[in-house]
Structures are given as C-alpha cells and as structure tokens.
Amino acid sequence: MSVPPVFPAVVADVLDALPPRLRKRVDASIGRVAEWTVTVAADTARAELDADTALTWTLREGVLTTADDLVCSCLIAPKCLHRGIAVAAADVAEGTPEPVAVPDEPVADAVEPTSDAERAAAVALWDACATVLRAGATGSGAVVRAELLRAVHTARVTGLHRAAANGLRIAATLAAARAGDSSFDREALTAELVELMLLCHDLRTGTGPPAELRGTARREYRPIGSLRLYGLCTAAVVAASGYAGVVTYLVDDGGVLWTVPAIMPGGVEGVAAAASGPVAIGESGLSQRELGRAGLLLSGGTASPDRRLGAGKAVRAVAASPASWDEPPLAGLWAQPLPDQVTRAFHAHAEPESQRPAGADLLFVTGTVLGAAGDALRLATDGTHVDLVGDGDRARENLRVLANAPGLRIRAVARLLPDRPGTAVALAVAGDLDLPADLSHHVDLGLDRLQRSHVAGDGTRELPARPEPADRVPRPARPLENVVHRIALGGRAVAAVASAQREVAALTRDGLTTTADLLAGLADASRDRGRDAFGRVVRDEGDDFPLAWLRAGLHVREFTRAAARHAWLTEVGAN
C-alpha cells in the first residue's frame, strides 16, 4: 500500500523542518517508499522501516492534515529524512467539498475588489511558478514542489479557489515528470503554467472580474425550474487524472444541452458500472445508459453555470417519452451549418473548462461513410469531409465496423479536436442502421457494440468522390513555441545556452515580427543575470524573465488557436 495522501501545506511544513543537507537528499531517496509496508487501521497508519524505526500517521478522513500528525521514532525526528520522504512521495489531497445547491441569490463578495491577502497569495503563487520556470520540470524537486504547494494552500485559505486548483494540477504534473511517468506532457505543463501565471498577474493587478478570478470552492447549483428533457447520448469518460465514468447529454425544448455526469475515482473498469448505475436526479428509475435514450420531466431543478444538472433533495424527475435524432428538438442540433458549429466550439475551447457550457465543443455532423482514413472514419459532408476517431477500444472497434459500409448515411455527435483540422472524436452515431431494440435511436460508441449485421444494408449504396486527406494545423510560430516548451521542461538555462538569432531572422523574413520580437526578448531575459564582485551569478528574483516567458506563452497559445480555427474552417468549406 502507498503512503497516505497529505494536504498541500503539510509537504512544505515537513520539508522546512529538515536541515539543508537532508532536504537535498529527499528527491534521491523517494524510491525507498516502494520498500515500505504501510498498514492502515481506523484513523492511523503505520510503517515499520527497520527494527528500531517506525512512522506513524494520524489521519483525518484518510488524509494527513498537519505535520505534527506524522511521527517518526528515529533519534533525529522530527528533523529526519523519513518524514520528508513520506510527504514528498504522497499524493496531494485536494479536499474539495461535495457540490451543493445554493439559493438563487447574488454572491455577497462577487463585486468586492481583491483584498490585500488575496493579492499577497497571488504573488506567492506567481513566485512559486517563476521558481518552476527557472528550474524547469526536470529540476523542480521536492523542495520546489513543496513551495508551490504552500502557495496553493495559502491561495485556498484566502479564497482563490481557481488558482489553487490550477496549482495542484501543476504540482501533480511536476511529480509525474520527476517520477518518469508516461502521463507527463510538457505541452500540458506549459498550458497550465500560462493559465496560472496569467491568473496570478490579473489577481495581483486587479484586472478582470474579481468573482471570476477567485473561482468557487463548491460547484454552485442554482434553481432552473421545470424542464422537459430528451436524451441525446451517453459518453464514456476516462481521465488521465484518475477518474472515470460516463456523462449523459440531454436537450430541452429550446435545443439547449444539459449534462448528468456519473464520474468517480478509478480507471476504465469504472465506465461500465457508471453506465448501468442509477441516475442520481429524482426517482426516474433510469440508468445513465437508459437516460441517454429516454426522456425526463424535471421539476424544481438546479444546475451549475456549465449546465450540469444538480441532484438536490427538492429536485423531482420522472421518466418520459424519448425523441429520436430525426425529431425535434434533437433534429435542430444538426440544422446549424458546420462552419458555425466549428466557430462555436473554438470559442468554447478558449474558456476555462469550469465555465464551458455543456456540449459547447460538440459537433453535429451528417454525412456519407467513405471508409477508413488511417485511424479515422471518413465522412463526406456537403462538398467536404470530416474524419471521426474513437476514444477507447470499444469506440475504435465500432468505427471500424462502420468503415466497412461505404455509402452508409449517418449522423454523428463528435467532439472537435482543435489541433487536427477536419477531425473530431465521435461519441455516438445514428442513421441507416438496423439496430436491435436495446440500441433504439442511436449507438453510444464508447458503450455499445456494433455488429456487421447492423450496417449490412442491401448493397446498393452510392459512394461519393473521395476527398484529399486534411493537413495538420500549420505552426508558423514553432520556433517560439519550442523555446517556451523547452523552458517549461528544462528551465531558464536551456534558453540561455542556445542562440535564437537564426530563428529570429527567419521569423522576421516571414513577416512574423511580433513573434520574432517576443523570441528575442525571451532569449535576452533568459541570459540577463547579474554577477557579484567575484564574478558569481547573482540569483535573479525579478519578474523580467517570468514576464517574458508569459508573454511568449500567451502569444503562442492565441496564435495557435487562431491558426487551428482557420485551418478547421478551411477544411469544412467555410467562406
């Protein structure tokens, strides 16, 4: 068994107690945890390290909440390496309360400007991120991560919940990088750092709506009254963060999408259990899979800002008649032109995920199956084409079955992939299929199983001309993007060593003068380090380098989004 999880501040408190010589040894010693046998009984945990040494945890709801609750029996405790290893190797508990319904009243502090304590917390998080940038993911060991977690704890205490959640994700990514975990992605780390540093900059300068910058500790569910809902589909979810389950999409009479999630900690094995589990809203008696093909009458309903339906005690819901994808209001989802859908999906991707309306990144595609195109199913759609890929083995198997039925007319619900023009992740399909009763209306690609007999047809389908394959998104800002990613991975020294003059000249010749100026500025800031009277490098604590990196990261993000949107619109035939 692994060591118990800890609250963020505990990691910093324990490492602060270590002498410098032991603090430097923590990273190299974390591997010892694999040799420990940890036993948990009630609210305590214990590990016998050797004949004379034992670690004892006092837990609250399974989590180590204070440094004093971790006790070692060795002679130099509490300033011992054993305690430092235990907290450095532990998972960090978020401690996020369960969602609750709140009355439909304005939040009292929504219009209050950021306080001195909030600005101080934002500065601490900014400084922690700057330290990560200077060291890079490969150089951010337990001490750097502990300082980030301390800043996260301070942010949470002062009410900066959005920044705290972002900081926890960065801390987890740094831990994955140090452990050599295959899930580590330097582009994801770069995106998280850009997002958090921009948020901290806005908080400490008072830029933007304070309530939006703060975020909320709990998902707020506000009254929405009564709704008549129709099941659209149920999608499987397997997140890299260790959660899995399903999300059911519903549509009201006005064509607005709503979601009912059933996601719990676990892996892919939790998808089937969540799909067959009961819907938590009301007493409909439906499972998640059944809800995706049924209707629902909702009264006293509540929902969060992203249109996730709540399950409060006052909510009533009963099963109702369904609607097929060819009937209103579901049919209206496919009436919007595909270029307009792509524009809407890109606007959604520019929003923080917690504020993204349900289904805003979905595409509703009608087309004719052309066959397989690499890992995708290619559909001909109104003079152009869209490639559908699967997320998970079951979805990919189903798409292969469809690819063997060229000429088949289908409708699909898919999630846009910004960096692959003309390509989307298919969630569900319907059309000229001979489906059994238990697959009425449509097929949920991640849950159901298509058979060849379902798509056989009569062999007389007409096959349209096969278009050329799509190109990937052009990346003219790649030289700057590479430097931004390399700094996130290897730190400031990586950019300080290499010369950027050739790339700057090439960008200038291509007319990308702003990109060239940002690259030159980032390269200069990476090397601009003072020296003392003895020629030794003076530790830089200023903001010049992190600000130069943030400006470059923002430019790359927005430039890439604009290029991706243009490539997608070109691919789907927008004028």
Protein Blocks (a to p, Z undefined) as FASTA:
>chain_A
ZZddddfklmmmmmmmpcfklmmmmmmmmmmmmmpccddehjbccddfblmbccddddee
hiafbfklpccfbfkbcbbfklmmmmmmpccdekiacdddddddddfklmpccdfklmmm
mmmmmmmmmmmmmnommlmcfklmmmmmmmmmmmmmnopaklmmmmmmmmmmmmmmmnop
akbcfklmmmmmmmmmmmmmmmmnopajfklmnopfbdcdddebjaddddfbdcddddfk
opacdddddddfkopacddddddeddfklmmmmmmpccfehjlopafklmmmmccddehi
acdfkopacfbfklccdddddddfkbcfklmmmmpcfklmmmmmmmmmmpcfklgcghkl
pccdddddfbjehjaccddeehiacddddedjklmmmmmmmmmmghiacdddddddfklg
hiacdfbdcdjddddfklghiacfklmccdfklmnonopaccddddddddddddfklmmm
mmmmmmmmnojmlmmmpccklmmmmmmmnopamlmmmmmmmmmmmmmccddfkopacddf
bfklmmmmmmmmmmmmmmmmmmmmmmmmmmnopZZ
